[in-house]
Amino acid sequence: MKQFFKELFEYSHHFNQELSDIFIDKPDKTSEKAVKLFNHLLNAHQIWNNRINPEQPTFGVWELHDTKDLKNIDKINYEQTMQILDKFDLNGNLNYTNTKGQVFNNSIQNICFHIINHSTYHRGQIATEFKLHGIEPLVTDYILYK
């Protein structure tokens, strides 16, 4: 299962890097909504990583970053997730508090799946925004990536 999650996160990282390039290369065409969604996607990944393995101050859920920093934020998220997959038992449970102060308990495996699913969902929203603003969306189908 760990290898499968590594492949999913590699896929997600690959397309986040490509999206970062679009935001860097076409700042005049990317909508404010697309920028917010991509920052949120990266922030959420970092927040979940830090819930599992606290290493650094956590980003705000909707915090905006300088466009030139997006690729590096994604790279750090990816590297931290790879460390988590190597270090932690996916069946292990984690108690955490969400941004509203609510306490939850979930397996690390479920959290990893949530990170992937959340990222895919928002990349789909970004693709719609790109189309609306004259940018050809990335084809991010997992099966085509493989």
Secondary structure, DSSP 4 states (H G I P E B T S, - for coil): -HHHHHHHHHHHHHHHHHHHHHHHH-TTTS-HHHHHHHHHHHHHHHHHHHHHS--SPPPPTT----GGGHHHHHHHHHHHHHHHHHHS-TT-EEEEE-TTS-EEEEEHHHHHHHHHHHHHHHHHHHHHHHHHTT-PPP---HHHH-
